[in-house]
């Protein structure tokens, strides 16, 4: 009997914990104003917000606040948007400023990011954002030896003061990039293939490879393989022949391409056209996530040199002859 009672108690606790976790991380529409009095403790504020329905999981919110050592700041808060309990606690820890929440998915380029930012901040227009992001002097001031901030605005969820200007938003994203990637590069010892293919290894080159990997595949297990193919092609002095870099070349000219035709590849002269120009493109072509960055840092030792996409995944080949045969099979058409 005691055994069954113990199991029942464990099940109840497990259900309670699961429900608490779901409520704590669940994003929901919130449009409210509330005031935190001077001297109110974090737990008191959590209980108050829980009673009013603003916070859904008081239990996990208290645990999170204690673990993160969150101290709420007094003042009036205005919250309007899609938020979770965790977001609310993060806002409370920063003070009484009104915050805008925006999300940058992995693989977004500067133009995509600029559109998201413009929609979130009244003081930052797309044109102003891009002017800063492509200003080499400004980029260098952030510590990057590049002509743009492409690749260095980390894809993530952000909470930034809703009256922020473009520079403030960019600063938050660059700092997040450094916070997320500095630990990866601190004691990094490049594998032999990376050193040989890149010559001198630096963050910009790694992020450039990672950005191509990010655009070429969303499949986590494929990323190290495609990174390995990129390095092998660089070693063999072969053009990378990646559609993603050509699409970016068009985007820089103000032309949005979802896919490419043969004439599209021939008709654009650009250092980003990796069908005709050997080596890496001049800069990253998007802002890659951690998985793609790690793949670029530690590529797979692969026998493959070619790949093409089928239903969201890729078919890999060792030789061009094998590559063409597989393409004929999957696409059922004559390919030279």
C-alpha positions as CSV (number, residue, x, y, z in Angstrom):
1,X,0.0,0.0,0.0
2,X,2.8,2.4,0.9
3,X,4.5,1.6,-2.4
4,X,1.4,2.6,-4.4
5,X,1.0,5.8,-2.3
6,X,4.6,6.7,-3.0
7,X,4.1,6.2,-6.7
8,X,0.9,8.3,-6.7
9,X,2.7,11.1,-4.8
10,X,5.5,11.0,-7.4
11,X,3.1,11.2,-10.3
12,X,1.3,14.1,-8.7
13,X,4.6,15.9,-8.2
14,X,5.7,15.1,-11.8
15,X,2.4,16.5,-13.2
16,X,2.7,19.6,-11.0
17,X,6.3,20.2,-12.2
18,X,5.5,19.6,-15.9
19,X,2.5,22.0,-15.6
20,X,4.7,24.6,-13.9
21,X,7.4,24.4,-16.6
22,X,4.9,24.7,-19.4
23,X,3.3,27.8,-17.8
24,X,6.7,29.3,-17.0
25,X,8.0,29.1,-20.6
26,X,4.7,29.5,-22.4
27,X,4.5,32.7,-24.6
28,X,1.1,34.4,-24.4
29,X,-0.4,37.8,-25.3
30,X,-0.1,40.3,-22.4
31,X,-1.2,43.9,-22.3
32,X,-1.1,45.3,-18.9
33,X,0.3,48.0,-16.6
34,X,1.3,47.4,-12.9
35,X,3.4,49.2,-10.2
36,X,6.1,47.7,-8.1
37,X,6.4,49.6,-4.7
38,X,9.7,50.5,-3.3
39,X,10.8,47.9,-0.7
40,X,8.6,45.1,-2.2
41,X,10.6,41.8,-2.3
42,X,10.9,39.7,-5.4
43,X,8.7,37.0,-3.9
44,X,6.0,39.5,-2.9
45,X,5.9,40.9,-6.5
46,X,5.7,37.4,-8.0
47,X,2.8,36.5,-5.7
48,X,1.0,39.7,-6.5
49,X,1.5,39.2,-10.3
50,X,0.4,35.6,-9.9
51,X,-2.9,36.6,-8.2
52,X,-3.6,39.0,-11.0
53,X,-2.9,36.4,-13.7
54,X,0.1,38.1,-15.1
55,X,2.5,35.3,-13.9
56,X,1.2,31.8,-14.4
57,X,3.7,29.7,-12.4
58,X,4.5,31.4,-9.1
59,X,6.5,28.3,-8.0
60,X,9.0,28.2,-10.9
61,X,9.1,32.0,-11.0
62,X,10.3,32.1,-7.4
63,X,12.8,29.3,-8.1
64,X,14.1,31.1,-11.2
65,X,14.4,34.4,-9.4
66,X,16.3,32.9,-6.6
67,X,18.6,30.9,-9.0
68,X,19.3,34.0,-11.1
69,X,19.5,36.3,-8.0
70,X,16.8,38.6,-9.5
71,X,16.1,41.8,-7.6
72,X,13.0,43.6,-8.9
73,X,13.2,47.3,-9.3
74,X,10.4,49.7,-8.2
75,X,8.4,51.6,-10.7
76,X,5.6,51.5,-13.2
77,X,5.7,48.7,-15.8
78,X,4.0,48.5,-19.1
79,X,4.0,45.2,-20.9
80,X,2.3,44.7,-24.3
81,X,3.2,41.8,-26.5
82,X,4.0,38.1,-26.5
83,X,5.7,37.2,-23.2
84,X,6.4,34.2,-20.9
85,X,6.9,34.3,-17.1
86,X,10.6,34.2,-17.7
87,X,10.4,37.3,-19.9
88,X,8.4,39.2,-17.2
89,X,11.0,38.4,-14.6
90,X,13.8,39.5,-16.9
91,X,12.0,42.8,-17.4
92,X,11.4,43.2,-13.6
93,X,15.2,42.8,-13.1
94,X,16.0,45.6,-15.5
95,X,13.8,48.3,-14.2
96,X,10.8,50.3,-15.1
97,X,11.6,51.0,-18.7
98,X,9.1,49.7,-21.3
99,X,10.7,46.9,-23.3
100,X,10.2,45.6,-26.8
101,X,10.6,41.9,-27.5
102,X,11.9,40.7,-30.9
103,X,13.2,37.4,-32.3
104,X,15.9,36.9,-34.9
105,X,15.9,33.4,-36.3
106,X,19.0,31.6,-37.3
107,X,20.0,32.3,-40.9
108,X,18.5,35.9,-41.1
109,X,20.7,38.3,-43.0
110,X,21.1,42.0,-42.2
111,X,18.1,42.9,-44.5
112,X,15.9,40.5,-42.6
113,X,17.1,41.7,-39.3
114,X,16.5,45.3,-40.3
115,X,12.9,44.6,-41.1
116,X,12.3,42.9,-37.8
117,X,13.9,45.8,-35.9
118,X,11.9,48.4,-37.8
119,X,8.7,46.7,-36.8
120,X,9.7,46.7,-33.2
121,X,11.2,50.1,-32.6
122,X,9.8,53.5,-33.5
123,X,13.3,55.1,-33.3
124,X,15.0,52.7,-35.7
125,X,14.1,52.6,-39.4
126,X,15.3,50.0,-41.7
127,X,17.5,52.4,-43.8
128,X,19.2,53.7,-40.6
129,X,19.9,50.2,-39.3
130,X,21.4,49.1,-42.6
131,X,23.5,52.3,-42.9
132,X,25.1,51.5,-39.6
133,X,25.4,47.7,-40.2
134,X,27.3,48.3,-43.5
135,X,29.5,51.1,-42.1
136,X,33.0,49.7,-42.0
137,X,34.2,52.3,-39.5
138,X,31.4,51.4,-37.1
139,X,31.9,47.7,-37.7
140,X,35.6,48.0,-36.8
141,X,34.7,49.9,-33.7
142,X,32.8,46.8,-32.6
143,X,36.0,44.7,-32.9
144,X,35.3,43.0,-36.3
145,X,37.7,43.2,-39.2
146,X,34.9,43.2,-41.8
147,X,33.0,45.6,-44.0
148,X,29.6,44.8,-42.4
149,X,28.1,43.3,-39.3
150,X,26.7,40.4,-41.3
151,X,27.3,37.2,-39.3
152,X,27.9,39.1,-36.0
153,X,24.3,39.8,-34.9
154,X,23.5,36.7,-32.9
155,X,20.1,35.0,-33.7
156,X,18.2,35.0,-30.4
157,X,15.2,36.5,-28.5
158,X,15.9,40.0,-27.3
159,X,14.3,42.4,-24.8
160,X,15.4,46.0,-25.5
161,X,14.0,49.3,-24.3
162,X,11.2,50.2,-26.8
163,X,12.6,53.7,-27.2
164,X,16.0,52.4,-28.3
165,X,17.8,53.7,-31.4
166,X,19.5,51.6,-34.0
167,X,22.9,51.8,-32.3
168,X,21.4,50.6,-29.0
169,X,19.7,47.6,-30.7
170,X,22.9,46.7,-32.6
171,X,25.0,47.0,-29.4
172,X,22.7,44.5,-27.7
173,X,23.0,42.0,-30.5
174,X,26.8,42.4,-30.9
175,X,27.3,41.9,-27.1
176,X,25.1,38.8,-27.3
177,X,27.2,37.5,-30.2
178,X,30.4,38.0,-28.2
179,X,28.9,36.5,-25.0
180,X,27.8,33.4,-26.9
181,X,30.8,32.8,-29.1
182,X,33.8,34.0,-27.0
183,X,33.8,30.8,-24.9
184,X,33.9,28.8,-28.2
185,X,36.9,30.6,-29.6
186,X,38.8,31.2,-26.3
187,X,40.8,27.9,-26.4
188,X,40.0,26.9,-30.0
189,X,42.6,24.8,-31.8
190,X,41.6,24.5,-35.4
191,X,41.6,21.0,-36.9
192,X,44.3,20.5,-39.6
193,X,41.8,20.8,-42.5
194,X,40.6,24.1,-41.2
195,X,44.1,25.5,-40.9
196,X,45.1,24.3,-44.3
197,X,42.0,25.5,-46.1
198,X,41.8,28.9,-44.5
199,X,45.5,29.7,-44.2
200,X,45.2,32.1,-41.2
201,X,42.2,31.2,-39.1
202,X,40.1,34.0,-37.7
203,X,36.6,34.5,-36.4
204,X,35.4,36.2,-39.6
205,X,36.4,33.3,-41.8
206,X,34.9,30.7,-39.4
207,X,31.6,32.7,-39.3
208,X,31.7,33.0,-43.1
209,X,31.9,29.2,-43.4
210,X,29.2,28.9,-40.7
211,X,26.9,31.3,-42.6
212,X,27.1,29.2,-45.7
213,X,26.4,26.0,-43.8
214,X,23.4,27.7,-42.1
215,X,21.9,28.7,-45.5
216,X,22.7,25.3,-47.1
217,X,21.0,23.1,-44.6
218,X,18.6,23.3,-41.5
219,X,19.5,19.7,-40.6
220,X,21.8,19.6,-37.6
221,X,23.5,16.2,-38.6
222,X,24.3,17.5,-42.1
223,X,26.0,20.7,-40.9
224,X,29.5,19.2,-40.1
225,X,29.4,17.3,-43.4
226,X,28.7,20.4,-45.5
227,X,31.4,22.3,-43.6
228,X,33.8,19.5,-44.4
229,X,32.9,19.7,-48.1
230,X,33.5,23.5,-48.1
231,X,37.0,23.0,-46.6
232,X,37.8,20.2,-49.0
233,X,36.8,22.4,-51.9
234,X,38.9,25.2,-50.6
235,X,41.9,22.9,-50.3
236,X,41.4,21.6,-53.9
237,X,41.1,25.2,-55.2
238,X,37.5,24.3,-56.4
239,X,34.8,26.9,-56.5
240,X,32.3,26.4,-53.7
241,X,29.3,26.7,-56.1
242,X,26.8,27.5,-53.4
243,X,23.4,29.0,-54.5
244,X,23.1,30.7,-51.1
245,X,26.1,33.0,-51.8
246,X,24.7,34.0,-55.2
247,X,21.3,34.8,-53.7
248,X,23.1,37.0,-51.2
249,X,24.9,38.8,-54.1
250,X,21.5,39.6,-55.6
251,X,20.2,40.8,-52.2
252,X,23.1,43.2,-51.9
253,X,21.9,44.7,-55.2
254,X,18.3,45.0,-53.8
255,X,17.0,42.0,-55.6
256,X,15.2,39.3,-53.6
257,X,15.7,35.8,-55.0
258,X,14.0,32.7,-53.5
259,X,15.8,30.3,-55.9
260,X,18.2,30.4,-58.9
261,X,18.1,29.6,-62.5
262,X,21.1,29.0,-64.7
263,X,20.9,32.4,-66.2
264,X,20.8,34.0,-62.7
265,X,24.2,32.5,-61.9
266,X,25.7,33.7,-65.2
267,X,24.2,37.2,-65.1
268,X,25.7,38.5,-61.9
269,X,29.3,39.5,-61.5
270,X,30.1,39.6,-57.8
271,X,32.7,38.3,-55.4
272,X,29.8,36.5,-53.7
273,X,29.2,34.4,-56.9
274,X,31.0,31.3,-55.8
275,X,30.3,29.5,-59.1
276,X,32.9,31.7,-60.8
277,X,35.0,33.0,-57.9
278,X,37.2,30.6,-55.9
279,X,37.6,30.9,-52.2
280,X,35.2,32.2,-49.5
281,X,32.9,35.2,-50.2
282,X,34.2,38.5,-48.7
283,X,31.9,38.4,-45.7
284,X,29.4,36.1,-44.0
285,X,26.1,35.9,-45.9
286,X,23.8,35.6,-42.9
287,X,23.8,35.3,-39.1
288,X,24.4,31.6,-38.2
289,X,23.4,29.8,-35.1
290,X,25.6,27.9,-32.7
291,X,25.2,24.5,-34.4
292,X,26.5,26.0,-37.7
293,X,29.3,27.8,-36.0
294,X,30.4,24.6,-34.2
295,X,30.2,22.7,-37.6
296,X,32.5,25.3,-39.2
297,X,34.9,25.0,-36.3
298,X,34.9,21.2,-36.2
299,X,33.9,19.9,-39.7
300,X,33.4,16.2,-40.4
301,X,36.1,14.2,-42.1
302,X,34.0,13.4,-45.1
303,X,34.8,11.6,-48.4
304,X,32.2,13.8,-50.2
305,X,32.7,16.7,-52.5
306,X,29.2,17.3,-53.9
307,X,25.7,17.6,-52.6
308,X,22.2,18.6,-53.7
309,X,18.9,19.1,-51.9
310,X,15.9,16.7,-51.9
311,X,12.9,17.2,-49.7
312,X,14.7,19.3,-47.2
313,X,17.7,17.0,-46.9
314,X,20.8,16.5,-49.0
315,X,22.3,13.7,-51.1
316,X,26.0,13.5,-51.0
317,X,28.5,12.2,-53.6
318,X,32.3,11.6,-53.8
319,X,32.7,12.3,-57.5
320,X,31.0,14.5,-60.1
321,X,30.0,11.5,-62.1
322,X,28.3,10.0,-59.0
323,X,26.7,13.4,-58.3
324,X,25.2,13.6,-61.8
325,X,23.9,10.1,-61.7
326,X,22.1,10.7,-58.4
327,X,20.7,14.0,-59.7
328,X,19.3,12.2,-62.7
329,X,17.7,9.6,-60.5
330,X,16.1,12.0,-58.1
331,X,15.1,14.7,-60.6
332,X,14.3,12.3,-63.4
333,X,15.7,14.5,-66.1
334,X,18.8,14.7,-68.4
335,X,21.7,16.5,-66.7
336,X,25.1,17.0,-68.4
